[in-house]
């Protein structure tokens, strides 16, 4: 079955009847005759999870005469415009041969019963059960009885039919279309039994066969039962799995703190009564998105038919993950499928076996997963972890860094105690980033050093420290290396975004005025685009007038590495000089008497201090000397060229305090 071929039917002339149909050709729909009887006009609508498909006009194609209308089946032709081809494989028609094979045959249909109305819109309901092949032999195979036993049935026992509205649904067995559902036998049996008109009986009617063939359909009947012992065809619709099947990796850490609120938000988003189908979880690399998704998936395994973890860094890896699902479901059945075929097979299985959870871990771009998520929109739940926060369906959940108490708790537990003051200082320097804290804690514990010694190494050897993986951990999962992937993506879209990040690394981590970066852009619109690009990848935070950068991102961005083309010595020196030059360009003149410039001075003070603290006196440039000269008149060392840091730190603080005191008077 291809769910893209399932359609709704509305018969305005038949007392507003509604029903279900199945496209057996691009514009020809198979349905039950009673759905379309008495119709002067008909309307059909394809199944569309996004709600973009509208109703399109249609007309009765078959039956034409009294004799052929004695069977409850019909073909209608879509006449309205804007109706494109379905694509995919053509319909395979099936005939049940009761003379050989097993007495029970699994079956599947998808319809639009009235019981599934939500907010005035009918939703789909899966009809899954079996056909007893030895039932109804006397009728000559014209009617098929399907026993619904694979899913929950609609709960309207007082209605004439709990399946009202599902009439016309195509009934499949082993991937072949064997009948069209027509009647609910509620009045005859307590159990759910549906009657279907067999395709074999319809194919024997010349008018039906001619109408299908004229529309481009290939009406060739295939046997769907086989002799005992013969190899069964392996279709996506025949395989069931025990509840709770999964491929989840182990949890990465025994310690999981500070994420109760985020875990609860994720639980609410993916709950059974939620309208969310696809939920994205975004944040800076190393903030713990994968860990949170793993904890959710492990904790909810019992709630899903299947939980499957897919690496989503590239479309090829997504196909590989789906192919792995196909291999697990098919077991050792032959033939072995190529990756693309296996991925398609897995999608077919997921479409017809709802109630699963897929986790797409580390998706770089929304378009990389849309080809899959769009096909599976109504079948299960999908969780996506990503560094990119824009372009996703629905509202993504942001994952911030840990709060102060949680990060301190994590670090202390990983290092088995120690100096709490040193631990608090290290947590602050690592910006409360979970991955950095975990790596630091593991390194400290495994090398038997103190937190203070680790801090000293971080200050003296930042490149080696941020790129050091503790023994037994994944060497590719260090802070410097995971951010390299993001920098590659940014550089591919606009190299100036990486330039801007390198310059921002020399300022204070919060409250950086946006206009400091104006020299990098052609105009304010261009600058806004660059900042938005960095914010979309969670490398900076934005408000109306300022920019923020994570402390550890700054440390890495201003530390040279021979292995990273984005952090060569020359690029970092260039960024530092730019940061100093741009700062000089916006500093007000004559701060002692220029009262109007004091607010600007106060805003720039922490960034000037951070900039000047990052290198020694021997590395001063013309820009830093120029900056200090602007305050010479306020320095006590008249005639002596002062060190810029002392000039800024002492004099600027005095001026900023003065500005604070005099603000009410102004």
N, C-alpha and C positions, 0 to 999 in steps of 0.2 A: 504493500500500500504506500502511496505517495500522498501525504497529507496536503500537499499543495493542490491536489485535484479535488479535494472536498469542497463542496459549495452549499450555500443556503439557498432555499427556494421560497419565494413568496407568491401566492396566487390571490391577487386582489379580487378577482371575479368569483372565486370559490369560497365565499364567506371568510376571506382573509386567512385561508389555510397557509401553514408554513410546513416546510419539510426539508429534507436533505437530499443531496445528489452527488454524483461523482463524474468528473470529466473523463470520458473514454476517448475523446479526441479534443483538439484545441477548442472547438466551439460546440461540442455535443455532450450533453449531460444525461447520464442514466439515473432514473429515479423511479418512484412508485407512481402508478397511474392516478391513484386517488389524490395525490398531491396537486395534480395539474388539471383534473377534470373540471369542466365548466368554465375554463379560463378563456377570456377574450384576449387577455394579455398576461404575461408572466414576468417576473423579475428574479434575477439570480445575483449572488455575490460570493466571490471567492473568499476562502478562509484567509484572514489577514490579521495577525496579532497586533500590528501597528495601527489598525483601524483606518487605513488610507483607502481601502477598496470601497467603492460605492455600488449601489444597485444598478444593474444593467438589464435592459429589455431582452426578452426571449420569447420563443414561440414553440408550440407543439410540433414535433417532427414525426414521431411515430407513437402510437398506431394511427392508421388512416381510416380503417374500415371497422365495421361492426364485429367481424369475425376475429380480427386481431386484438380487439379491445377487451376480449374476455379474460385476459391475463393482467394482473395488477403490476404492470411495468410500463415504462414510457421512456422515450428519448425526446429531449427538448434541445432546440438550437438557439444559441446566443446570437442576438441580432444587434445589440447595442454596440456603439463604438468604444474605443479605448480598451479593448480586450486583447491582450497579447497572448502568445503561446505559453504553455506551461513549462515546456522543456522537460528534461529528464528522460527516463526510459519509457517506451510505450507500454500500454496496459497489457498484461499477460492474462489471458482468459483461461479458466479452469473448468474441468468436468470431474465430478466425483464418481469413481467407479467402485460400487459397493461389492463387486464380485471378488475383489482381491483387497489385500491390505488390512489395516487395523479397523476396529469397530468404532473408534473415536478419532476425530480429527480436529485439531485446534483451529479456532477461527477468530477473526478480528474485524471490527467495523468501527467507524467514527461517525457520530451523528450529532444533531442539534436538538436534543429533547427540550420541551418547555420547562422541565424541572430545573434546567441549568440557566435560567434567566437571572442575570445580575445587572442591576441598574437599567432594566429595560432592554438589555441586550442578551440574546441567547449565546451560550458558550458551548463548547464541544464536550461530549461525553464518550469515553471509550466503551465499546461493547466487546468484551472478551469472554470467550467460553469455548465450547466444543460442539461439533456436529456428530451425532450418532449415525453412522453411515448405514446402519441396518434398519433405521426408522423410516417409515413412509415408502417402503418398496412398492406397495400396490399402486401408488399414484404415478408410477412410471418416472420418478425422479424430477417431476415438475416443481415440487415444493421441497424445501429444506427446512428442518427444524434446528435452530441454534439455541443451545442451552447456555445462558449467561452465568458464568461461574468464576470468571477471572478478576472481576472488579466489583466495587460496591455499586449496587443498583440504585436508581433514583428513589427517593423516599416519599412518594405520594400514593399511599395505598388506597385512598378513597377515590382516586381518579380512574376513569375507564382504562387508561393506559399510562403506566409510569414512563413509557418510552415515547409518548406522543411528541411528534416533531422530528423523531429520528427515522421515520419512514422514508425510504428511498436511499438509505445508507448502503454503500457497497460492502458486501461481505467477502472477506478474503480468507483463504486457507493456503498456507505455504507460499505466500506471495502471488497467488493466482486469484483473480476475481471469479468467484463461483456463484454469486447470487446477489439479489437486491432485496433488502429488508422491507417487509410490507405490513406485518401484523404482529401485535403483542397478544400473547395467549393468556393474559391475566385472568380472564373469565373461566378458563379451563383448568389452569394449574396454579398452585400457590407459588411454585418456583418460577423464576424468570425464564420464559421460553419465547423466542421470536421466530416467526415464519418468514422465509425468504423465497422468492421465485428464483429458480436455478437458471444460471446463464445457459446451460446446455439446452433447456427447453426454449429459451429465447432465440438461440442460434438456429434452431430448427424452423423458425418462422422467417420466410423469405424477406418480408418487409423490414424486419429488424436487422438481419444480416446485411441487406443492401444499404440501409441507412448508415450503418457503422462504416462499411467499406467506402461508401461515397464520401464520407467525412475524413477519410484517410486512415481509419482504424484497420488493424489487421486482426480479423476475428478468426483466430486459430485456437481450438480448444486443446489444452494439455491436461493429461491425467494428473491429479494431485494425490492420489493414493498409489502406493507401490507394493509390490509383493514382499512378504516377510523376508527379512535378511538382506534386502537390497539397500544400497547406500542412499540415505536421505539427502536431498538438496539442502544446503545450509543457507537459509535465508535469515535476514535480521529479525523476522517476525516469529520465528519458531523457538527462539532460545529464551528461557527464563533463568533468573539467577536468584540465589538465596538473598534475603534482605541483609544489608550491611556489607556487601562486597565492596572492597576498597583497595587502593594502592598507595595509601598515605605514607609519606616519609615519617621517620621518628621525630618526635618533638626535639628541637635543637638544644633546649636547656631545661634543666630540672627546676630552675627558678623562673617564675612568671609573675611579675608584680606590676601594679599600677595600671592594669588594663581592664579592670572590671567594667568601667563605664563604656569603653569602646566595644567590649565583647557583648555587653547588653544591647548596644545600638545595632550591632550586627545581627544579633538574635532577633530583635524586633523587625529588622528589615527583611529577613528571610523567613519569618514565621509563616505558618500555614495560612493565616487569615490576612497576610500582607498582599498588597497588589504588586509588590516588587518582584520582578523575574530576574533581572540582571543587576547586581549590586557591585559597584566599584569601590575599592578601598585605596586611597592614595596618600602619599607622604614622601618625605625625603628618603633617599637610599640609606638603609641602616636604621630606620626608625622602628622597624619591627612588624611590617605589614605581613610578611610571610609567616612569622611566628604566630601572629594573631589569627591569621587564616587557618593555620594548622591546628591551633587550639580549638577554634570553632568547629572545624571539620571532625577532629577526633571526638569532641564532646557531643556531636550530633549524628554520629554514624548510624545509630539505631533508628533515627527518624527518616532515613532515606533508603530507597531500594538499592541505590548504588552511590558511592562517593568516589570520584575519580580526580586525581591531581594531574594537571597538565602544565608543563613548562611552556610559557607563552612569550619568550623573548623575541621569537621570530615566527612567521607563518609556518615555516618548515617544521619547527619544533611543535607547533600546535598539531599539525598533521601527524607527526610522530607519536604524540600523546594519544590521539584518537586511534591510530593504528594499533597502539599497545592495548587499548580497550578492546578493539575488535579481536586481537589475538587472545586476550583473556577469556572473552565470551565464547569464541569459537573453539577454544581448546586445541586439540590436535586434529581437528577436522580439516580435510583437504578441499580445495587446493589452497596453497599459501597465496595471499593477496599482496600486490604491490602496495606501497605506503598510501598513495592517493586513493586506491580502490578500498583499502582497509579503512581509511578515514571516512570515506563515503558510506561504507557498510555500517560503521559505528554510529554515524549520524542517523541512518535509517533505523537502527535499533533504538536509539535514544528518542526518536520521534514517536515510536510506537510503544514505548515502555516508560510512561511518566513516573515521576516521584523520585528523581535522582538529584544529586548535587555535583556540578562540575566546578573545579577551582582552576582558574587560569592565572598562574603565578608569574608576576613580573611582565605584564604586557606593556610593550613600549608605546604603542599607539592604538587608539580605538579601532582604526580601520583594520588592524591585524586580526582582530577577533570577531568583527561584525559578520564576516561570511559564515561563521559557525553559529554565533549567538542568534542571528536572525532566523536561521532554520529551526532553532530549538526553543523559540520564544515561549511557547505555551506548554512545553513538556516537562520542565523541571526548573531548578534554581541554578543560577550561575553567579559565582563570586570571582571578581577580578582584582588582583593586587597590581598596583601600577604607581610609577613616580609621576605620571602625567595626570593632572586633575581636570582637564577640559575635554569636551567632546563625547562624554559617556552618556548613555541612556539613564535618565533619572538623576537624582542628586547623589554624587559620590560622598562617601564618608571620609573626612580627613582624619589622619592619625598624627597627632602632635608628638613631640618628645615627651619623656616622662617628667612628672613634676619633681620638685626638689626632694621631697621625702621618699618617693618611690625609687629615684635614681640612687640616693644614698643607701637605701635599704638593699637594693640590688648589689651595689658595690661592696658593702660591708659583708653581706652573706657570701659573696663569691670569694672574698679574701679572708674569710673567717675572722672578722674583727679588725683590730689594728687601731691606728690613730683616727678617730672620727673627724677631727679637724682637717687632717690631710685628705681623707676620703671625700669630705665635702668640697674641698678646694679642687680635687681632681674631677669630681662630678661636674663642677662648674666649668672647668677648662674643656671637658669633653662635651659640653653643651647638653648634658642629660640625654644623650643619644644611646639607645639600648645596645646596639651592636658594638659601639666603641666602649661602652662600660663593660660589656661581657668579655670583649677581647682583652681589655686592660685587666679585669679581675682574674681571668684565666692565666694571663701572662704572669701576673704578680704571684698567684698561688703556685704555679708550676715551676717558677724560677726561684721561689722563696726569697723574694726581695720585699722591701717595704713599699707602701703607697708613696711615701716621700721620694724614695729612690726612683720609682717609675715616673713621677712628676719631673724630676730632674732630667731624666732621659728624654722625656717629651719636649722639654724646653731646649735641651742641648742638641738632640738628634731627632727633630720632628719627622723627617722623612722616614728614617729607619723605624721609628716607634709606631707611626700610623700605618706602616706597611708590614708590620711584624704579625704573623699569624701564630697563635699559641700552638705547641705540638699537638698533633691529632686533629686540628681544625682544618677547614677548607682554605688553602692559601689564596684562593681567588676572592674570598669573602672578607677582605680587609677594607677599611674605609677608603684608602687611596684608590684601590682597584675598582670598587663598585662605583665610585664617582667618576672614574675614567670613562665608564660606559655612558653615563649621562653627558659628560663633556663631549664625547664623540658625537652624540645625537644633536647636541646644541650647535656644535661647530659645523655639522652638515647643513643645518638650517640657516644659520647666520653666524659666521665666525666672530662678529662683533659682540655677540652675547657672551662668549667665553672671555673676550678682552675685558668686557665690563665687569665680569665676576672676578677676574684677577685684580683689577683696580680696587673693587669694593673690599677685597681681602685686607687692604692696608688701613681701612678706617675702623671705627668702633662697630660692633656687631649690630647695633640697633640705631634707629633715628638718623640714617644717612640721608641728607637732603637730595632729592631727585636731581636738582639742577646741577649738582656736582658732575653728573655724567653727560651733560649737554654737549661737550666737545666731541663725543663719540657719535652723535647722531646728526642727521641732516636738519631736523626740525623737531618740535615737540611731539608730533604724531609719530615720527620715526622712533624717538626715544621711548615713547609709551609702548610701542610694539616690541622693542628689545626687552624692556622690563617685564612685559606680559609673558614673553617667551620663557624667560628665566623663572618667573613665578609659576608658570604652567608645569614646569618640571620640579617644582618645590625646592629650587636652589636658592631662592630669595623669598621674602615676604614683603608685601606691599601695603601701604595705606595711601591716603590722598596725596601726601607730600613727601613721604620718606620711604626708605628701603631698609630691610633688615637681612642679615646674612648669618647663618649658623656659625658659631665660634670655630668648630672643627673644620667646617668647609673653608673658612678663612685660613686656618693653619695649614691645611693641605694646599690651598691655592697659592700661597705665597712661599711654598717650600719647593725647591728645585728637585727634579727627578730625571735621571738619564733615561728611564724607561717610559716616561710619559711625554709625548710631543706637545702637550698643552702646558707643561711646567718646566720648560728648559730654563737655564740660568738667564739667558738674554731676554726671554719673554717676561720673566718675573722682575728683572731689573727695570725693564721698560715700563711695566705696570706700576712699579713703585714710583718711578719718576713722573709718570702721568698723574698718579694720585697726589704727589706733592705739587705739581704744576697746576692742576685743576683747583687744589685747595688755595694756592696763592692767588689764583685768578678771581676768587670770590671773597677774599678777606677784605674787610673795610679798611680804609686808610685812617690814620691818626686816631686810634682807639681812645686815647685819653680825652679828646674833646668831641669826638664824633658819637654823640649819644644815640643818634638814630641808628648807628650800626651795632649797638650793643646786643640787641636780640639775635642778630646774625652771628656775632661773636660767641654768644652763649650756646647757640645750636651747633657751632662748629668746634667748640672747645674739646669735646671728647674725641672727635675724629682727628684733630690735630695732635692731641696727646698720644692716641693710638699709633698714628703715622710716625711720629718722631721717636716713639719708644721702640719701634720695630727695627731700627738700625743704629749703629754706634756713631759717635762724632766724626770718625774718619770717613764715613760714607755720606756726609752732608753734600748736597748739591746746591746749585745756584738758586733753585726754587726754595729750598729750606732756608738758605741764608737771606734771600729776599724777604721771606716771611718774617724772619727775626728782625730784619732792619726796619720793618714797619712799626715795630714796638720799641726800637732803640730809645726813643724819646722818653719812654716810661720806665726804662731800666735804670737801676742805680749805677750800673757799671758804665758811666759816661766815657766815651772814647774807646771803650773796650768792646770788641765784638762778642756778644754773649752766645753761649750754646743755645740753639733754638728751643730745646726741650725745657731747659730751666726758664727761659723767657716766657714760653707759652704757659708752662705749668704754674709758675708763680704769678706772673702778671695777669694772665687771662683769668685765673681763678679770682684774683682780686677784683678785676673788672666785672666778672659775672656776678660776684657777690654784691658789688656796688649797684649793678643793674637791677638785681632782685630787690635791693633796699629802696631804690628810687622809682621802681615801677609804679607804686600808688600815686606818686606825685606827678607822674606823666600820664 
